[in-house]
């Protein structure tokens, strides 16, 4: 598989954590980091990753530049996208060799500023939010190059970008979900309580527990938590340092200590 992420130098520590946790389970798979600077190559030189510089990051910012990264990755075949604020805890079985666009639902319950989650786009109320997902984790098979190339061009258009985002609230996630709905792309949904942020924390509280074997499990499904996604947390180090003492060692073990 080809795993990809996108990050700037200011986020390099979290990116290294992601890579170390990924390499612990997938030591030989391709990992590509899209970034804004050649200097990242030196910082990641010991991790056997490919670094690609996107000029769009400096022009548009990371959130809009993601769509260029998706298009480049899709041009080479299928890929798994992971946000850089993720730790991989267990094998990502449901994301490997997928047959359809694969992601985790997001019911928008933590977005009170959206009054109707079934119609979450203000200027396009005909678009259904039934397929809304969190784009911090998703996988696509080969064959998505044309789709991502098209929406990459859309993301570069200021009017189109404004139409499908909510300033100060939702950006790339909202935009990608709108385009999936617009293009009628079928989605294979996998458990958000195992493969996305809802499994680790919800409404600011931990949503997982430690089993007798020292693994984190979802309170909803009682299945293994596959990732710890620190979505929406600005000070990740501060957050980790305040976690219950039995949780932090599990996170540390995921990156090799």
PyMOL commands that set and color helices and strands:
alter all, ss='L'
color gray80, all
select helices_A, chain A and resi 9-25+39-43+55-60+62-75+93-95+117-119+129-131+145-155+158-163+172-182+192-195+197-200+236-241+245-254
alter helices_A, ss='H'
color red, helices_A
select strands_A, chain A and resi 2-6+30-35+50-53+79-82+86-88+101-105+133-140+187-190+201-202+205-206+208-210+216-218+227-229
alter strands_A, ss='S'
color yellow, strands_A
deselect
rebuild
show_as cartoon
